């Protein structure tokens, strides 16, 4: 009877242990499945995130490309505007020069039969200077063209100075200024015989400012036929 009693006592314990082992295995299997499902979901989410990131990157690149094209267009517009502005300025300068030529031609034609003054050009100099500046050279260039195109024209040059300094020195300075003008005209093809020049020294008894006294007056004269 004793062995039978022991078996009767041990059998329920074995069944309980076996049942416990089966329960642990099922739990582990269930957890493994859940972990696998979670991993799959995480992987799927990661793929979607990568896809979204890729699209965002593409859109950013597209926007940058559009910005670059806009900048290129703005640069082109600026260049065209500057070119148009330069062309307009050149056109205005050409028109002004053309008007000046027309006025000179009109004066020459009107005075073609009169031995009288046709035009007067004032050429100014710096203090104690006898060199021609750019403005004076431009004016003399136009004067030389008039003399070359009309053989009946002559030019009368009269040099002056301000009242500063010794009178004798100012006579010499006025003559140097006249010589600068005459040399410029001769170098431009004007015959020396058509240039009358004299230096008269300082201008006295005039209320004109001193800088305006430092000049050579060029008078364009038309000889009678």
Beta strands, then each sheet from edge to edge (+ up, - down):
strand 1: 117-124
strand 2: 153-161
strand 3: 195-202
strand 4: 215-222
sheet 1: 1+ 4- 2+ 3+
end
